[in-house]
Amino acid sequence: MNSQGNVSRPDNHPENDKVIEVSHLTKDFNGITAVDNISFTVQEGDIFAFLGPNGAGKSTAIKILTTILRPTAGKIVVNGCDVIKDEHRVRESIGVVFQEHTLDTELTAYENLYYHCVLYKVPRKERKDRIETMLNHIGLWERRNHLVKTFSGGMKRRVEIVRGLLHYPRILILDEPTSGLDAQTRFFLWNHIEEVNSEYKVTIFLTSHNLEEIEKVSRHTAIIDKGRILSIGSNQEIMEKTRTGSLEKAFLEITGYSIRN
């Protein structure tokens, strides 16, 4: 964010309209296929969503994109860098918010963010200003010196999202970002995410099983189930393919109406 409280991103990234390129990605765990030969691309500036039920393979794909897991097969390029051959540059160019809270609860909000700045080599003279600007932007500057373990789930999520933006990433990756949050916090977070995307050109890649949220915020969606992409395109294109009037109905037509175990 700049001094006015806005996110800005340095123009030192390689020129490439496709910031995520996935080709024939497969991930097996002891003979069980979690991700099954999927391919897709994400254009710069897009809000792209993986939509699928629990256990569909969404989080596994996220962990591969963020270099936490290695694929069994396939090629994955993030911001022009191969996730296996150049994992450090991949990590530098992405911000990540995982489904489970990952803040150190024994540290304050400020300490969590400062530690992130150190890890990502944010220039020392810029650290305090970036942290202050971002915490002010999400209404938590006055709580900067409070231990994170005293925060609500929504407050923790707000801190995690700005932590993911501190080093000015090209891509922000969100895994079920509003899971377990109340309506007011979800509203705040989606507005903040859309602002970051629309005004400052940070590409958003997110996963969710919340049909209503995906229909409102994503521009392109991949419906994934049992490790496979069953349909991909704009929400309107997916609805047209299934001859339905909502993403929820399209999702049910594609994945089936049976109750999942």
JORADA-V321184 format. One record per run of one state. SS is the DSSP state (2 for helix, 1 for strand, 0 for the rest). FROM is the first residue (numbers start at 1). LEN is the number of residues. Records with the same first field share a line. If there is no record, write none. Layout:
SS: FROM-LEN / FROM-LEN
This chain:
0: 1-17 / 30-2 / 44-3 / 52-6 / 66-7 / 79-2 / 83-4 / 93-1 / 98-10 / 120-4 / 138-3 / 144-3 / 151-2 / 166-5 / 176-7 / 201-2 / 209-2 / 218-2 / 226-2 / 243-4 / 256-6
1: 18-12 / 32-12 / 47-5 / 73-6 / 81-2 / 94-4 / 108-1 / 147-1 / 171-5 / 203-6 / 220-6 / 228-7
2: 58-8 / 87-6 / 109-11 / 124-14 / 141-3 / 148-3 / 153-13 / 183-18 / 211-7 / 235-8 / 247-9
